[in-house]
């Protein structure tokens, strides 16, 4: 799978706008590997989407980076009610440094 990751995106609205513009501009996406999955309730997912810049207890400095195939290692954050998900590559931090909408 290939998705468009944005760097230091503040919230879900900004991520959607970034993705739309990047697709419009013909940007190429990145291959990824899901290394962990986090399930959030609808309310938790909504709150997470409002504060993508915030440190999370379930993100460690070891999450993220690239695997041996050159794919981004990421966490799938899934809304249990809607099944929508955001991909997170922490790149050595404890917040979602890079985020993408998984389709």
N, C-alpha and C positions, 0 to 999 in steps of 0.2 A: 504494500500500500504506500501511497505517496500523499503527503499533506504539506500545507504551507505553514511553517512555524514563524511566529512573530516574536521579536525580542523585546522584553520589558513592557509588555502590554498591561495596561492598568485594569481593564475590566472586560467582561464578555462583549459588551456593545462595541468597544474599540477593536476587539479581536475579530468580530464579524465584519466591521468596516475594513479593517486591514485585509482580511481574506478576500472580500469582494473586490477591492481595488487591485490586489495582487493578481487575482485571476484575470481581471479586466486587462491588466498590463502584460499578461502572458508570462508571469513569473513561474518558474519551475518549482515544484515541491521537492520534499526530501523523503527518502525512505526511512522507516522507523521500525523499532522492535519494542513491544510492550513488555516491560520487565516486572511490573506490579500493577494491580488494579485496586482502586479505592472506590467504594460505593457510598454515595451520599444521598440522604433524603432530598426531596424536592426543595425544602427550605434551606438545608445545608448547601446544596448545589447553587441555589440562587445567591446565597451569601458569598460563597466562594467566587462566583462569577462577578460579583461586585468589587472584589478585592484580590485580584490576581497577583498583585505586588506583595502580598502579605506572606510572611513565613508560615509554614504549616508543619505540625508535629509529625505528619506522615511522609514528609519529604526529608531525605537525608542528603548529605554532601556526596555520597557515593552513587546516588541516583543520577542518571543522565550520562552525557558524553556519547561516544560512538562505540559500537561493537566492532568485531574483527572484519565485518563486511562493509563497514563505513555507514551503517544505519544508525540513526539517533536512538539511543536507549531512553525510553520514556515511561511515565506513569499514565495509565488511563484513569481519569476521574469521571465516574459514571453517575448519572442521575437515575436512581432506582425507579422513579415514577415514569419518566419519559424515555429512558434508555439513551438519551443524548450524552455525548461524552466530549471531554476536553483532554488533549494530550499535553503532558507537562515534561519538559526536559529541564532539570534544575542546574545542569552544568556546574556542579560543585557547590551549589548554594542550597539553602533550605526554603527557598521560595520558587515559584514558577518562572524561571528566567526566560524560558522559551515556551510558548503555548501554541496550540493548533486546535482547530475544530476537526474532530474525526467524523467523517461522513460514512 
